[in-house]
């Protein structure tokens, strides 16, 4: 008997208000054959996460608007539809160790400081999306 194995393409949601970072992430993800969508605010990121049910979210922590990245993570974790989605918290803030602690407390699975090493980010994504 033959079994059909479905090879589902993993979808990644980028939530970041910095266009340069978004473009870099788009190139990295496209080169590795990943499908992605993009939001530029916490509010838009939560809405897209609900609409698309991504397999991974790359979430900037410092964004303008009602929901910064911390609040967006908290909102996602409170929603049963998307609460299991792995989230990588990303920030350019270098000196505040409490940001990392808070990101994990809100529900992030990983924490990445910008600028990041492309190889390290690719390895992290591969680890979170087997």
WOJO-V910653 format. One record per backbone hydrogen bond with DSSP energy under -0.5 kcal/mol. NH is the residue of the N-H (numbers start at 1). CO is the residue of the C=O. If there is no record, write none. Layout:
NH CO
NH CO
//
This chain:
5 3
6 4
7 5
8 6
12 35
13 56
14 12
14 37
15 13
15 58
16 14
16 39
19 17
22 18
23 19
24 20
25 21
26 22
27 23
28 24
29 25
30 26
31 27
32 28
33 30
34 29
35 10
37 12
39 14
42 64
42 67
45 41
46 42
47 43
48 44
49 45
50 46
51 47
52 48
53 49
55 11
56 11
57 86
58 13
59 57
59 88
60 15
60 58
61 90
63 61
68 66
69 61
70 61
72 68
73 69
74 70
75 71
76 72
77 73
78 74
79 76
80 78
82 79
83 79
85 82
86 55
88 57
89 87
89 110
90 59
91 112
97 95
99 96
100 96
101 97
102 98
103 99
104 100
105 101
106 102
107 103
108 103
109 87
110 87
112 89
114 91
118 116
121 117
122 118
123 119
124 120
125 121
126 122
127 123
128 124
129 125
//
